[in-house]
Amino acid sequence: MVELFGIDIAKVVNDSITGAGGVRPGTLTKVTPGTRTGGSLTGGTNPTTTSHSFQGFVETKEVRRDGQVGAGIMAVVTMLGDSVSPTAVPTVNDTVLIDGVTYTLLELLSRDPAEAVYEFAAEG
């Protein structure tokens, strides 16, 4: 949580945008790598999956991705940081379910210093 002059900026942005309408409910799914099962070297890890509700929206935009020449049309998922509950920071390779479509977050396009709004290039 970043405050400026005692004001929780992420909360102000979240409340203002949510109040204006147009945001959609979504679910952020994070997978955290686990540890190997003892005595089973080929058993793999035991990842932990957590789900977080949030408010956001999806747009289609021209996006220039690192390592590519020119811009391509991509889905862009915008999430209100203060709406993520329980609190979590979205990262690349997380998945998002919004309006019945599951998107994989490919690249963080922007995040403001207050972590009020996250914008990801996504594939869905």
C-alpha positions in Angstrom: 0.0 0.0 0.0 1.4 3.3 -1.1 0.2 6.5 0.6 0.8 10.1 -0.4 0.0 12.6 2.4 -1.8 9.9 4.3 -4.1 9.0 1.3 -4.3 5.4 0.1 -3.9 6.1 -3.6 -4.8 2.6 -4.8 -8.0 2.7 -2.8 -9.0 6.1 -4.2 -8.4 4.9 -7.7 -10.3 1.6 -7.1 -13.3 3.3 -5.5 -13.5 6.0 -8.2 -13.3 3.6 -11.2 -15.6 1.1 -9.6 -18.1 3.8 -8.8 -18.0 5.0 -12.4 -19.0 1.6 -13.7 -17.6 -0.4 -16.6 -15.4 -2.8 -14.6 -16.2 -6.5 -14.5 -15.7 -9.0 -11.8 -12.9 -11.5 -12.4 -10.8 -14.2 -10.8 -7.0 -14.2 -10.7 -5.4 -17.6 -10.3 -1.8 -17.9 -9.0 0.2 -21.1 -8.9 3.1 -21.2 -6.5 5.7 -23.9 -7.0 5.9 -26.4 -4.2 8.6 -28.8 -3.0 9.3 -32.3 -4.2 7.7 -35.2 -2.5 10.2 -36.9 -0.2 11.5 -40.2 -1.5 10.1 -39.6 -5.0 12.7 -37.9 -7.1 10.5 -38.2 -10.3 7.3 -37.2 -8.5 7.5 -33.6 -9.4 6.5 -30.7 -7.2 3.3 -30.1 -5.3 2.2 -26.6 -6.5 -0.3 -24.5 -4.5 -3.1 -22.8 -6.4 -4.8 -19.7 -4.9 -7.8 -17.7 -6.3 -8.3 -14.0 -5.8 -11.3 -12.0 -6.9 -10.8 -8.6 -8.6 -12.4 -5.9 -10.6 -11.1 -5.1 -14.1 -11.8 -5.2 -17.8 -10.4 -6.6 -21.1 -9.7 -4.5 -24.2 -8.2 -5.3 -27.6 -5.3 -3.1 -28.4 -2.2 -2.9 -30.7 0.7 -3.9 -28.5 4.4 -3.9 -29.2 6.0 -6.8 -27.3 9.6 -7.1 -26.4 11.6 -9.0 -29.1 9.0 -8.5 -31.9 9.1 -6.2 -34.9 5.9 -4.2 -35.3 2.8 -4.2 -33.1 0.2 -6.9 -32.9 -3.4 -7.0 -31.9 -3.7 -8.5 -28.4 -6.0 -8.7 -25.5 -5.0 -6.3 -22.7 -6.3 -7.2 -19.2 -6.5 -4.2 -16.8 -6.9 -5.0 -13.1 -7.6 -2.6 -10.2 -4.9 -3.4 -7.7 -6.9 -2.5 -4.5 -9.7 -4.8 -5.6 -7.7 -8.0 -5.6 -8.9 -10.0 -2.6 -7.3 -11.6 -0.8 -4.4 -9.2 -1.5 -2.0 -10.5 -4.2 0.2 -9.0 -6.9 -0.6 -10.3 -10.4 2.4 -11.6 -12.3 3.3 -13.0 -15.7 1.9 -16.6 -16.2 -1.0 -16.1 -13.8 -4.4 -16.7 -15.3 -7.4 -14.5 -15.2 -11.1 -15.5 -15.7 -13.2 -12.5 -16.8 -16.5 -12.6 -18.7 -16.3 -16.3 -19.1 -12.9 -16.2 -20.9 -9.6 -17.4 -19.3 -6.5 -15.3 -20.2 -2.9 -16.1 -19.4 -0.9 -12.9 -18.5 2.0 -12.7 -20.9 3.7 -9.4 -20.1 3.3 -6.5 -17.7 2.7 -3.5 -19.9 2.3 -0.9 -17.1 1.9 -0.5 -13.4 1.7 2.8 -11.6 3.9 3.4 -8.5 0.9 3.1 -6.2 0.0 -0.3 -7.6 -3.5 1.0 -8.3 -3.8 -0.3 -11.9 -2.0 -3.2 -13.6 -2.1 -3.6 -17.4 -1.1 -6.9 -18.9 -0.8 -8.2 -22.5 -2.8 -11.5 -22.4 -3.7 -14.5 -24.4 -7.0 -16.1 -24.2 
